[in-house]
Amino acid sequence: MATLLKIDVSPRGASSYSRQLGLTFLEGWKAAHPGSSVVERDLAQSPLPFLDLPWIAGAFTPPDQHTPEFAAALKPSNEVIAEVQAADHILITTPMYNFQIPAVLKAWIDHLVRVGITVNYGANGPEGQLHGKKVTVIVASAGAYPAGDPGAAYDHLTPYLKHILGFVGLTDVTFLAAAGVAGVQYGKISEEDWKKPFTEQAAELAKA
Ligand SMILES: Cc1cc2nc3c(=O)[nH]c(=O)nc-3n(C[C@H](O)[C@H](O)[C@H](O)COP(=O)(O)O)c2cc1C
């Protein structure tokens, strides 16, 4: 039985395009994986704390020497890691904010990357420990940053996510760039026409 971990980021609830496309993916994925289970983490509704001194001290102290403060600081990190370890497919739906991921998603990544658990340093450098999982990332953005276009250099979200997910071993990552929301906002294209190709892509990706 497969498990999908669905991570949502946008604070815009049902109006969020990344969430809407995520729901299309979810329906398709459930249809393609009967009897599967879905775990949802809503980073807008329940943001994770930022890393603090007890977290850092705890992460670099053997667990049998953890103080109650270290253990409390690491609890969200342990939960985030356990969810990813248990998942076969991870879906991240996110807006682009200021050419990057929103801070709540960065906080999730900071809890996920743990030396000795999700990444080990060996003779050949860092070795990610999360293997055999697919990741789908649905990104909504006002602008468009297609590969080969001079504007692509402004997209710091896609290369960063590719790098950091790969750093912990998540190398099978597919992006759906729901780009050009600005066209809807400025009345150049109807919401329906803008969304159609991305909805089709989300449904197609869900079959993988
Ligand atoms: C604070 C903020 C910063 C944004 N920064 C960017 C940006 O750097 N580049 C871009 O293309 N769109 C940017 N946008 C537009 C959003 O990515 C776009 O509205 C998207 O649809 C938001 O995702 P959602 O619909 O899932 O909430 C920004 C929007 C907000 C609210």
The ligand as an SDF file (V2000), in Angstrom:
LIG
                    3D

 31 33  0  0  0  0  0  0  0  0999 V2000
    4.5430   38.0100   -0.7610 C   0  0  0  0  0  0  0  0  0  0  0  0
    4.4760   37.5540   -2.1900 C   0  0  0  0  0  0  0  0  0  0  0  0
    5.6270   37.4720   -2.9390 C   0  0  0  0  0  0  0  0  0  0  0  0
    5.5720   37.0430   -4.2610 C   0  0  0  0  0  0  0  0  0  0  0  0
    6.7330   36.9280   -4.9630 N   0  0  0  0  0  0  0  0  0  0  0  0
    6.6840   36.4770   -6.2380 C   0  0  0  0  0  0  0  0  0  0  0  0
    7.8830   36.3410   -7.0090 C   0  0  0  0  0  0  0  0  0  0  0  0
    8.9750   36.6060   -6.5550 O   0  0  0  0  0  0  0  0  0  0  0  0
    7.7750   35.9090   -8.2860 N   0  0  0  0  0  0  0  0  0  0  0  0
    6.5750   35.5700   -8.8510 C   0  0  0  0  0  0  0  0  0  0  0  0
    6.5470   35.1580  -10.0100 O   0  0  0  0  0  0  0  0  0  0  0  0
    5.4260   35.6780   -8.1390 N   0  0  0  0  0  0  0  0  0  0  0  0
    5.4580   36.1180   -6.8590 C   0  0  0  0  0  0  0  0  0  0  0  0
    4.3000   36.2330   -6.1360 N   0  0  0  0  0  0  0  0  0  0  0  0
    3.0150   35.8190   -6.7420 C   0  0  0  0  0  0  0  0  0  0  0  0
    2.5960   34.4270   -6.2770 C   0  0  0  0  0  0  0  0  0  0  0  0
    3.5930   33.4600   -6.5090 O   0  0  0  0  0  0  0  0  0  0  0  0
    1.3070   34.0230   -6.9850 C   0  0  0  0  0  0  0  0  0  0  0  0
    0.2850   34.9230   -6.5910 O   0  0  0  0  0  0  0  0  0  0  0  0
    0.8720   32.6060   -6.6900 C   0  0  0  0  0  0  0  0  0  0  0  0
   -0.3540   32.3420   -7.3220 O   0  0  0  0  0  0  0  0  0  0  0  0
    0.7160   32.3520   -5.1840 C   0  0  0  0  0  0  0  0  0  0  0  0
    0.4460   30.9840   -4.9640 O   0  0  0  0  0  0  0  0  0  0  0  0
   -0.9980   30.5080   -4.4740 P   0  0  0  0  0  0  0  0  0  0  0  0
   -1.9770   30.8970   -5.5490 O   0  0  0  0  0  0  0  0  0  0  0  0
   -0.8550   29.0200   -4.3620 O   0  0  0  0  0  0  0  0  0  0  0  0
   -1.2710   31.1650   -3.1640 O   0  0  0  0  0  0  0  0  0  0  0  0
    4.3310   36.6850   -4.8230 C   0  0  0  0  0  0  0  0  0  0  0  0
    3.1630   36.7880   -4.0690 C   0  0  0  0  0  0  0  0  0  0  0  0
    3.2280   37.2300   -2.7680 C   0  0  0  0  0  0  0  0  0  0  0  0
    1.9510   37.3150   -1.9600 C   0  0  0  0  0  0  0  0  0  0  0  0
  1  2  1  0
  2  3  1  0
  2 30  2  0
  3  4  2  0
  4  5  1  0
  4 28  1  0
  5  6  2  0
  6  7  1  0
  6 13  1  0
  7  8  2  0
  7  9  1  0
  9 10  1  0
 10 11  2  0
 10 12  1  0
 12 13  2  0
 13 14  1  0
 14 15  1  0
 14 28  1  0
 15 16  1  0
 16 17  1  0
 16 18  1  0
 18 19  1  0
 18 20  1  0
 20 21  1  0
 20 22  1  0
 22 23  1  0
 23 24  1  0
 24 25  2  0
 24 26  1  0
 24 27  1  0
 28 29  2  0
 29 30  1  0
 30 31  1  0
M  END
$$$$
